[in-house]
Amino acid sequence: MQDLAALESEPHYRISELAARWKLGRETLRKLFQNEPGVVKIRLGKKKTNTTYTIPLSVAQRTHSAAEPGLSGPYYKI
C-alpha cells in the first residue's frame, strides 16, 4: 500500500467530479470505489447516503485503467 504522506499530498477528487469527467453515473462510481484501498470515506450521521468519498489521483488512475483498459481521449483522462 502507498505511503500515507504520499496519498495526503496528491490531489483528491469527489465522486461527482470523476462522474463528470468520465461520463459515468455517480452511483456506478460509488460502487466502483466503495471497497478500493486508499479511498477516504467520511460518513455524516448514521445513514450510508450521507457518506462523502474523496479519491486520491493515484487510486482514480489505477481503478480507471483496471476497469476500462481500452478507454482513451480527453473525456477519460484525469
N, CA, C and O atoms as CSV, one atom per row, in Angstrom:
chain,resi,resn,atom,element,x,y,z
A,1,MET,N,N,0.834,-1.183,0.000
A,1,MET,CA,C,0.000,0.000,0.000
A,1,MET,C,C,0.875,1.242,0.000
A,1,MET,O,O,2.005,1.235,0.489
A,2,GLN,N,N,0.323,2.304,-0.560
A,2,GLN,CA,C,1.085,3.533,-0.664
A,2,GLN,C,C,1.289,4.170,0.697
A,2,GLN,O,O,0.525,3.939,1.634
A,3,ASP,N,N,2.337,4.977,0.785
A,3,ASP,CA,C,2.638,5.703,1.995
A,3,ASP,C,C,1.538,6.742,2.249
A,3,ASP,O,O,1.072,7.398,1.318
A,4,LEU,N,N,1.133,6.885,3.497
A,4,LEU,CA,C,0.062,7.813,3.855
A,4,LEU,C,C,0.422,9.249,3.484
A,4,LEU,O,O,-0.436,9.994,3.012
A,5,ALA,N,N,1.668,9.645,3.687
A,5,ALA,CA,C,2.094,11.007,3.349
A,5,ALA,C,C,1.975,11.269,1.852
A,5,ALA,O,O,1.625,12.375,1.439
A,6,ALA,N,N,2.266,10.254,1.038
A,6,ALA,CA,C,2.147,10.411,-0.410
A,6,ALA,C,C,0.692,10.596,-0.819
A,6,ALA,O,O,0.393,11.413,-1.690
A,7,LEU,N,N,-0.216,9.845,-0.200
A,7,LEU,CA,C,-1.642,9.989,-0.504
A,7,LEU,C,C,-2.178,11.354,-0.087
A,7,LEU,O,O,-3.034,11.922,-0.765
A,8,GLU,N,N,-1.673,11.883,1.030
A,8,GLU,CA,C,-2.140,13.181,1.505
A,8,GLU,C,C,-1.701,14.318,0.598
A,8,GLU,O,O,-2.405,15.321,0.480
A,9,SER,N,N,-0.546,14.177,-0.045
A,9,SER,CA,C,-0.001,15.276,-0.837
A,9,SER,C,C,-0.563,15.342,-2.258
A,9,SER,O,O,-0.401,16.364,-2.925
A,10,GLU,N,N,-1.206,14.299,-2.731
A,10,GLU,CA,C,-1.722,14.322,-4.095
A,10,GLU,C,C,-3.157,14.840,-4.131
A,10,GLU,O,O,-3.848,14.819,-3.112
A,11,PRO,N,N,-3.613,15.307,-5.299
A,11,PRO,CA,C,-4.986,15.813,-5.400
A,11,PRO,C,C,-6.014,14.715,-5.152
A,11,PRO,O,O,-5.785,13.545,-5.461
A,12,HIS,N,N,-7.140,15.111,-4.593
A,12,HIS,CA,C,-8.254,14.198,-4.338
A,12,HIS,C,C,-9.467,14.673,-5.126
A,12,HIS,O,O,-9.651,15.871,-5.339
A,13,TYR,N,N,-10.290,13.724,-5.558
A,13,TYR,CA,C,-11.484,14.030,-6.337
A,13,TYR,C,C,-12.709,13.488,-5.631
A,13,TYR,O,O,-12.639,12.478,-4.931
A,14,ARG,N,N,-13.821,14.155,-5.815
A,14,ARG,CA,C,-15.104,13.673,-5.338
A,14,ARG,C,C,-15.729,12.807,-6.422
A,14,ARG,O,O,-15.341,12.874,-7.589
A,15,ILE,N,N,-16.693,12.002,-6.026
A,15,ILE,CA,C,-17.399,11.129,-6.970
A,15,ILE,C,C,-18.010,11.961,-8.107
A,15,ILE,O,O,-17.911,11.582,-9.274
A,16,SER,N,N,-18.633,13.077,-7.771
A,16,SER,CA,C,-19.288,13.902,-8.789
A,16,SER,C,C,-18.301,14.465,-9.802
A,16,SER,O,O,-18.633,14.596,-10.980
A,17,GLU,N,N,-17.086,14.801,-9.359
A,17,GLU,CA,C,-16.072,15.316,-10.284
A,17,GLU,C,C,-15.640,14.237,-11.273
A,17,GLU,O,O,-15.533,14.495,-12.472
A,18,LEU,N,N,-15.393,13.029,-10.770
A,18,LEU,CA,C,-14.989,11.943,-11.662
A,18,LEU,C,C,-16.131,11.516,-12.579
A,18,LEU,O,O,-15.904,11.155,-13.734
A,19,ALA,N,N,-17.357,11.558,-12.065
A,19,ALA,CA,C,-18.518,11.200,-12.894
A,19,ALA,C,C,-18.635,12.150,-14.082
A,19,ALA,O,O,-18.920,11.714,-15.198
A,20,ALA,N,N,-18.421,13.418,-13.856
A,20,ALA,CA,C,-18.497,14.398,-14.943
A,20,ALA,C,C,-17.360,14.201,-15.949
A,20,ALA,O,O,-17.578,14.294,-17.157
A,21,ARG,N,N,-16.165,13.934,-15.461
A,21,ARG,CA,C,-15.012,13.752,-16.357
A,21,ARG,C,C,-15.102,12.470,-17.168
A,21,ARG,O,O,-14.759,12.448,-18.350
A,22,TRP,N,N,-15.566,11.403,-16.530
A,22,TRP,CA,C,-15.581,10.097,-17.183
A,22,TRP,C,C,-16.918,9.779,-17.848
A,22,TRP,O,O,-17.073,8.728,-18.470
A,23,LYS,N,N,-17.881,10.689,-17.717
A,23,LYS,CA,C,-19.212,10.485,-18.316
A,23,LYS,C,C,-19.875,9.200,-17.804
A,23,LYS,O,O,-20.438,8.427,-18.579
A,24,LEU,N,N,-19.796,8.991,-16.493
A,24,LEU,CA,C,-20.416,7.841,-15.844
A,24,LEU,C,C,-21.328,8.331,-14.725
A,24,LEU,O,O,-21.206,9.473,-14.284
A,25,GLY,N,N,-22.226,7.493,-14.269
A,25,GLY,CA,C,-23.115,7.852,-13.183
A,25,GLY,C,C,-22.414,7.850,-11.838
A,25,GLY,O,O,-21.459,7.104,-11.622
A,26,ARG,N,N,-22.898,8.693,-10.933
A,26,ARG,CA,C,-22.310,8.761,-9.589
A,26,ARG,C,C,-22.458,7.448,-8.838
A,26,ARG,O,O,-21.537,7.037,-8.133
A,27,GLU,N,N,-23.600,6.783,-8.975
A,27,GLU,CA,C,-23.811,5.509,-8.281
A,27,GLU,C,C,-22.865,4.437,-8.810
A,27,GLU,O,O,-22.372,3.610,-8.043
A,28,THR,N,N,-22.613,4.446,-10.102
A,28,THR,CA,C,-21.660,3.497,-10.695
A,28,THR,C,C,-20.272,3.694,-10.095
A,28,THR,O,O,-19.600,2.732,-9.724
A,29,LEU,N,N,-19.853,4.952,-10.005
A,29,LEU,CA,C,-18.531,5.224,-9.438
A,29,LEU,C,C,-18.481,4.941,-7.945
A,29,LEU,O,O,-17.459,4.480,-7.437
A,30,ARG,N,N,-19.566,5.209,-7.238
A,30,ARG,CA,C,-19.579,4.903,-5.812
A,30,ARG,C,C,-19.362,3.413,-5.580
A,30,ARG,O,O,-18.599,3.018,-4.698
A,31,LYS,N,N,-20.040,2.589,-6.378
A,31,LYS,CA,C,-19.866,1.143,-6.258
A,31,LYS,C,C,-18.455,0.717,-6.652
A,31,LYS,O,O,-17.891,-0.202,-6.057
A,32,LEU,N,N,-17.894,1.376,-7.639
A,32,LEU,CA,C,-16.546,1.052,-8.099
A,32,LEU,C,C,-15.497,1.360,-7.024
A,32,LEU,O,O,-14.527,0.619,-6.868
A,33,PHE,N,N,-15.699,2.459,-6.284
A,33,PHE,CA,C,-14.696,2.910,-5.317
A,33,PHE,C,C,-14.988,2.523,-3.874
A,33,PHE,O,O,-14.136,2.745,-3.015
A,34,GLN,N,N,-16.148,1.956,-3.568
A,34,GLN,CA,C,-16.515,1.762,-2.169
A,34,GLN,C,C,-15.578,0.844,-1.386
A,34,GLN,O,O,-15.428,1.025,-0.177
A,35,ASN,N,N,-14.950,-0.121,-2.026
A,35,ASN,CA,C,-14.028,-1.028,-1.323
A,35,ASN,C,C,-12.595,-0.886,-1.794
A,35,ASN,O,O,-11.766,-1.758,-1.538
A,36,GLU,N,N,-12.300,0.192,-2.474
A,36,GLU,CA,C,-10.964,0.398,-3.039
A,36,GLU,C,C,-10.021,0.943,-1.963
A,36,GLU,O,O,-10.354,1.918,-1.290
A,37,PRO,N,N,-8.847,0.323,-1.794
A,37,PRO,CA,C,-7.888,0.829,-0.799
A,37,PRO,C,C,-7.415,2.239,-1.158
A,37,PRO,O,O,-7.172,2.540,-2.327
A,38,GLY,N,N,-7.288,3.089,-0.156
A,38,GLY,CA,C,-6.809,4.449,-0.355
A,38,GLY,C,C,-7.913,5.489,-0.455
A,38,GLY,O,O,-7.638,6.685,-0.357
A,39,VAL,N,N,-9.158,5.061,-0.648
A,39,VAL,CA,C,-10.279,5.995,-0.738
A,39,VAL,C,C,-10.676,6.423,0.670
A,39,VAL,O,O,-10.808,5.592,1.569
A,40,VAL,N,N,-10.863,7.729,0.850
A,40,VAL,CA,C,-11.266,8.268,2.144
A,40,VAL,C,C,-12.785,8.386,2.153
A,40,VAL,O,O,-13.371,9.004,1.265
A,41,LYS,N,N,-13.420,7.790,3.162
A,41,LYS,CA,C,-14.879,7.848,3.305
A,41,LYS,C,C,-15.203,8.630,4.567
A,41,LYS,O,O,-14.730,8.304,5.656
A,42,ILE,N,N,-16.008,9.657,4.407
A,42,ILE,CA,C,-16.432,10.484,5.533
A,42,ILE,C,C,-17.934,10.321,5.674
A,42,ILE,O,O,-18.696,10.781,4.824
A,43,ARG,N,N,-18.357,9.673,6.738
A,43,ARG,CA,C,-19.787,9.429,6.959
A,43,ARG,C,C,-20.321,10.503,7.893
A,43,ARG,O,O,-19.808,10.701,8.994
A,44,LEU,N,N,-21.357,11.191,7.434
A,44,LEU,CA,C,-22.006,12.236,8.215
A,44,LEU,C,C,-23.335,11.698,8.721
A,44,LEU,O,O,-24.325,11.680,7.990
A,45,GLY,N,N,-23.352,11.267,9.955
A,45,GLY,CA,C,-24.566,10.687,10.518
A,45,GLY,C,C,-24.554,9.175,10.391
A,45,GLY,O,O,-23.524,8.574,10.085
A,46,LYS,N,N,-25.701,8.569,10.627
A,46,LYS,CA,C,-25.794,7.114,10.635
A,46,LYS,C,C,-26.144,6.523,9.281
A,46,LYS,O,O,-25.932,5.331,9.058
A,47,LYS,N,N,-26.671,7.325,8.378
A,47,LYS,CA,C,-27.100,6.817,7.084
A,47,LYS,C,C,-25.938,6.740,6.102
A,47,LYS,O,O,-25.102,7.640,6.031
A,48,LYS,N,N,-25.905,5.653,5.355
A,48,LYS,CA,C,-24.861,5.497,4.352
A,48,LYS,C,C,-25.004,6.503,3.217
A,48,LYS,O,O,-24.039,6.792,2.510
A,49,THR,N,N,-26.217,7.037,3.043
A,49,THR,CA,C,-26.432,8.008,1.976
A,49,THR,C,C,-25.705,9.316,2.238
A,49,THR,O,O,-25.532,10.125,1.326
A,50,ASN,N,N,-25.283,9.529,3.467
A,50,ASN,CA,C,-24.559,10.746,3.811
A,50,ASN,C,C,-23.055,10.519,3.874
A,50,ASN,O,O,-22.365,11.155,4.671
A,51,THR,N,N,-22.548,9.631,3.052
A,51,THR,CA,C,-21.115,9.351,3.011
A,51,THR,C,C,-20.474,10.101,1.857
A,51,THR,O,O,-20.940,10.032,0.720
A,52,THR,N,N,-19.404,10.814,2.159
A,52,THR,CA,C,-18.642,11.533,1.142
A,52,THR,C,C,-17.369,10.755,0.857
A,52,THR,O,O,-16.650,10.369,1.779
A,53,TYR,N,N,-17.093,10.528,-0.411
A,53,TYR,CA,C,-15.881,9.823,-0.825
A,53,TYR,C,C,-14.904,10.835,-1.412
A,53,TYR,O,O,-15.288,11.679,-2.222
A,54,THR,N,N,-13.637,10.748,-0.999
A,54,THR,CA,C,-12.585,11.504,-1.669
A,54,THR,C,C,-11.580,10.484,-2.194
A,54,THR,O,O,-11.107,9.617,-1.459
A,55,ILE,N,N,-11.267,10.607,-3.472
A,55,ILE,CA,C,-10.450,9.612,-4.152
A,55,ILE,C,C,-9.131,10.251,-4.573
A,55,ILE,O,O,-9.132,11.200,-5.357
A,56,PRO,N,N,-8.004,9.746,-4.066
A,56,PRO,CA,C,-6.707,10.260,-4.490
A,56,PRO,C,C,-6.481,10.011,-5.985
A,56,PRO,O,O,-7.019,9.060,-6.553
A,57,LEU,N,N,-5.697,10.858,-6.599
A,57,LEU,CA,C,-5.407,10.758,-8.024
A,57,LEU,C,C,-4.877,9.382,-8.402
A,57,LEU,O,O,-5.328,8.802,-9.389
A,58,SER,N,N,-3.937,8.852,-7.643
A,58,SER,CA,C,-3.337,7.556,-7.979
A,58,SER,C,C,-4.363,6.425,-7.919
A,58,SER,O,O,-4.310,5.497,-8.726
A,59,VAL,N,N,-5.295,6.498,-6.968
A,59,VAL,CA,C,-6.336,5.473,-6.855
A,59,VAL,C,C,-7.300,5.588,-8.033
A,59,VAL,O,O,-7.717,4.575,-8.594
A,60,ALA,N,N,-7.653,6.809,-8.406
A,60,ALA,CA,C,-8.546,7.018,-9.546
A,60,ALA,C,C,-7.912,6.486,-10.832
A,60,ALA,O,O,-8.582,5.830,-11.630
A,61,GLN,N,N,-6.635,6.765,-11.029
A,61,GLN,CA,C,-5.944,6.281,-12.226
A,61,GLN,C,C,-5.861,4.761,-12.244
A,61,GLN,O,O,-6.103,4.133,-13.275
A,62,ARG,N,N,-5.521,4.175,-11.109
A,62,ARG,CA,C,-5.404,2.719,-11.018
A,62,ARG,C,C,-6.743,2.039,-11.283
A,62,ARG,O,O,-6.811,1.071,-12.041
A,63,THR,N,N,-7.790,2.536,-10.669
A,63,THR,CA,C,-9.114,1.952,-10.819
A,63,THR,C,C,-9.640,2.134,-12.228
A,63,THR,O,O,-10.234,1.218,-12.797
A,64,HIS,N,N,-9.429,3.299,-12.788
A,64,HIS,CA,C,-9.920,3.585,-14.137
A,64,HIS,C,C,-9.226,2.707,-15.159
A,64,HIS,O,O,-9.881,2.162,-16.048
A,65,SER,N,N,-7.918,2.561,-15.051
A,65,SER,CA,C,-7.197,1.740,-16.027
A,65,SER,C,C,-7.526,0.256,-15.865
A,65,SER,O,O,-7.497,-0.492,-16.842
A,66,ALA,N,N,-7.837,-0.175,-14.646
A,66,ALA,CA,C,-8.206,-1.577,-14.437
A,66,ALA,C,C,-9.621,-1.855,-14.929
A,66,ALA,O,O,-9.895,-2.930,-15.462
A,67,ALA,N,N,-10.521,-0.888,-14.753
A,67,ALA,CA,C,-11.921,-1.095,-15.126
A,67,ALA,C,C,-12.142,-0.983,-16.628
A,67,ALA,O,O,-12.921,-1.750,-17.194
A,68,GLU,N,N,-11.477,-0.051,-17.275
A,68,GLU,CA,C,-11.683,0.203,-18.699
A,68,GLU,C,C,-10.350,0.383,-19.399
A,68,GLU,O,O,-9.984,1.515,-19.717
A,69,PRO,N,N,-9.609,-0.687,-19.653
A,69,PRO,CA,C,-8.264,-0.536,-20.235
A,69,PRO,C,C,-8.251,0.038,-21.655
A,69,PRO,O,O,-7.213,0.532,-22.094
A,70,GLY,N,N,-9.360,-0.011,-22.383
A,70,GLY,CA,C,-9.366,0.477,-23.749
A,70,GLY,C,C,-9.781,1.927,-23.907
A,70,GLY,O,O,-9.719,2.459,-25.015
A,71,LEU,N,N,-10.207,2.592,-22.822
A,71,LEU,CA,C,-10.675,3.959,-22.944
A,71,LEU,C,C,-9.513,4.933,-23.059
A,71,LEU,O,O,-8.498,4.803,-22.376
A,72,SER,N,N,-9.686,5.895,-23.927
A,72,SER,CA,C,-8.717,6.974,-24.059
A,72,SER,C,C,-9.438,8.190,-24.581
A,72,SER,O,O,-10.614,8.118,-24.938
A,73,GLY,N,N,-8.758,9.277,-24.626
A,73,GLY,CA,C,-9.359,10.507,-25.117
A,73,GLY,C,C,-9.511,11.529,-24.006
A,73,GLY,O,O,-9.318,11.215,-22.832
A,74,PRO,N,N,-9.858,12.755,-24.380
A,74,PRO,CA,C,-9.892,13.845,-23.384
A,74,PRO,C,C,-10.951,13.666,-22.308
A,74,PRO,O,O,-10.784,14.194,-21.209
A,75,TYR,N,N,-12.034,12.943,-22.578
A,75,TYR,CA,C,-13.095,12.793,-21.588
A,75,TYR,C,C,-12.731,11.809,-20.493
A,75,TYR,O,O,-13.307,11.863,-19.406
A,76,TYR,N,N,-11.809,10.929,-20.747
A,76,TYR,CA,C,-11.500,9.865,-19.800
A,76,TYR,C,C,-10.218,10.110,-19.023
A,76,TYR,O,O,-9.870,9.324,-18.142
A,77,LYS,N,N,-9.526,11.167,-19.330
A,77,LYS,CA,C,-8.279,11.473,-18.614
A,77,LYS,C,C,-8.586,12.251,-17.345
A,77,LYS,O,O,-9.575,12.980,-17.264
A,78,ILE,N,N,-7.733,12.082,-16.376
A,78,ILE,CA,C,-7.892,12.806,-15.113
A,78,ILE,C,C,-7.043,14.050,-15.173
A,78,ILE,O,O,-7.014,14.824,-14.217
